[in-house]
Amino acid sequence: KPSVGIVRPVFNQNVSGNLLVNVSVNETESGVSSVYNRMENGSGNLTLWTSMTEGPTGFWTYTLSTTAFADGFYNVTINASDFTGNENSSQKQQFEIDNIPPFLNIITQLESQNVSALNLTINGTVAETNKVLNNPQINDTRFSLGSYNSSSGNFTFFNYSVIQDGTVSVRINFTDDAGNSN
């Protein structure tokens, strides 16, 4: 019977958008006749067996649009058959779908305000339901990350340099493990 190894997704990978399911299938006696995949969650099968495309040297692929599924944990199961009718459907891999970007809330509201201060502070919180967030980024080099607590989501940016009179516009960005940005 065919031997199957799941290359992608990797165990507990956090994915969004399109997921390339990539498996290695080998059968040296009669050869591989077909490879299928199926999505499952805790409730059971979500998709029917779907044919995968044979690529170079024993690799088979399928592109799955994760936007059709609710965020959460899933398994992909692979079924490979050889030309003599032997099957192997024992390979599963767990991964997590996360298509929702982090939610950002700026607590320090400076919008449309005249501020006269040498030191400006921007405080806020960020919430992400599924995975760990990377450190926040700001698009203005005059500000530096003062603190970020990944447990509470609280963050602070500080400015310690003189900012010339005029409009200051900043954008704060968080990106989660699946690549979703606010």
C-alpha positions in Angstrom: 0.0 0.0 0.0 1.2 3.6 -0.6 3.2 5.4 2.0 2.0 8.9 2.7 3.7 11.9 4.4 2.0 15.3 4.8 4.3 18.1 4.0 1.8 21.0 4.4 0.0 22.0 6.4 2.5 21.5 9.3 1.0 20.4 12.6 -1.0 23.3 14.2 -0.1 25.7 11.4 -2.2 28.9 11.5 -3.5 29.6 8.0 -5.7 32.1 6.2 -6.8 32.6 2.6 -5.6 29.8 0.4 -3.9 26.7 1.9 -1.7 24.6 -0.3 -2.2 21.0 0.9 1.0 19.2 -0.1 1.7 15.5 0.4 4.4 13.0 -0.5 3.1 9.6 -1.7 5.2 6.7 -2.7 4.4 3.2 -3.8 7.3 1.2 -5.5 5.5 -2.0 -6.6 2.4 -1.0 -8.6 2.6 2.9 -8.5 0.2 5.5 -7.1 -3.2 5.6 -8.9 -4.9 8.4 -7.0 -4.7 10.7 -4.0 -7.6 12.5 -2.3 -8.0 14.8 0.7 -10.9 15.6 3.1 -11.4 18.3 5.7 -12.7 17.4 9.1 -13.4 19.2 12.4 -14.7 18.0 15.8 -18.2 17.4 14.3 -17.0 15.1 11.5 -16.4 15.4 7.8 -16.9 18.8 6.3 -15.9 18.0 2.7 -16.1 15.0 0.4 -13.0 13.3 -0.8 -11.4 15.7 -3.3 -8.9 14.7 -5.9 -5.3 16.1 -5.6 -3.0 17.0 -8.5 0.1 15.0 -9.1 3.2 17.1 -9.2 6.9 16.3 -9.7 8.5 13.2 -8.1 5.8 11.9 -5.8 4.3 15.1 -4.5 0.6 15.7 -4.8 -1.1 19.1 -4.1 -4.5 20.7 -3.6 -5.4 24.4 -3.0 -8.1 24.9 -0.4 -9.9 28.2 0.1 -10.1 28.6 3.9 -12.6 31.4 3.6 -15.4 28.8 3.2 -14.8 27.6 6.7 -15.4 29.1 10.2 -12.2 29.9 12.1 -11.0 27.0 14.3 -9.1 23.8 14.3 -9.4 21.2 11.5 -7.8 18.0 10.2 -6.9 17.2 6.7 -7.0 13.5 6.0 -5.2 11.9 3.0 -6.4 8.8 1.1 -3.8 7.3 -1.4 -4.5 4.3 -3.6 -2.2 2.2 -5.7 -2.9 0.4 -9.0 -3.6 -3.0 -7.2 -6.4 -1.4 -5.0 -4.5 -1.0 -1.8 -5.4 2.2 0.2 -3.8 4.3 2.9 -6.1 6.8 4.7 -4.3 6.8 8.0 -2.5 10.2 7.6 -4.1 13.2 9.3 -2.7 16.6 10.1 -4.3 19.3 12.4 -4.2 22.9 11.5 -6.0 26.1 12.4 -8.0 28.4 10.1 -7.8 32.1 11.2 -9.3 34.6 8.7 -10.2 37.3 11.2 -7.7 40.1 11.6 -6.8 41.5 15.1 -9.1 44.1 16.5 -7.3 47.3 17.5 -8.7 50.0 19.9 -6.8 53.2 20.5 -7.4 54.4 24.0 -5.5 57.7 23.7 -7.7 59.7 21.3 -5.6 62.4 19.7 -7.6 62.6 16.5 -8.4 66.2 15.5 -6.9 67.6 18.7 -4.3 70.3 19.1 -1.5 68.9 21.4 1.3 71.0 22.9 3.7 68.6 24.5 7.2 67.4 23.9 6.3 63.8 24.8 3.4 62.2 23.0 2.0 58.9 24.2 -0.4 56.6 22.3 -2.1 53.8 24.4 -4.3 51.1 23.1 -5.4 47.5 23.2 -5.5 44.7 20.7 -7.6 41.6 20.7 -7.0 38.4 18.7 -9.2 35.4 19.3 -7.2 32.6 17.8 -3.4 33.0 18.0 -0.4 34.9 19.1 0.2 38.4 17.8 3.5 39.8 16.6 4.7 43.0 18.2 2.9 46.1 17.1 4.4 48.3 14.4 3.9 52.0 13.9 4.5 53.9 10.6 6.2 56.9 12.2 9.9 56.5 13.2 9.6 59.3 15.8 7.6 56.9 18.0 9.0 53.9 19.8 7.2 50.9 21.3 7.3 51.5 25.1 5.5 48.4 26.2 3.3 45.5 24.9 1.7 42.9 27.0 0.7 40.0 24.9 -1.6 38.6 27.6 -3.8 41.7 28.0 -3.2 43.2 24.6 -2.2 46.6 26.1 0.4 48.6 24.3 2.1 52.0 24.5 4.1 54.0 22.0 6.2 57.0 23.1 7.6 60.0 21.3 10.7 61.7 22.9 11.7 64.0 20.1 10.4 67.4 19.0 7.6 67.2 16.5 7.2 70.2 14.3 3.9 72.0 14.2 1.5 70.4 11.8 -0.5 67.3 11.4 0.8 64.0 12.7 -0.8 60.9 11.2 0.2 57.5 12.5 -0.9 54.0 11.7 -0.5 51.1 14.2 -0.4 47.6 12.8 -0.7 44.2 14.4 -0.2 41.0 12.4 -1.3 37.6 13.7 0.4 34.2 13.0 -1.9 33.6 10.0 -0.7 36.9 8.4 -4.0 38.8 9.1 -3.4 42.5 9.8 -5.8 45.1 11.3 
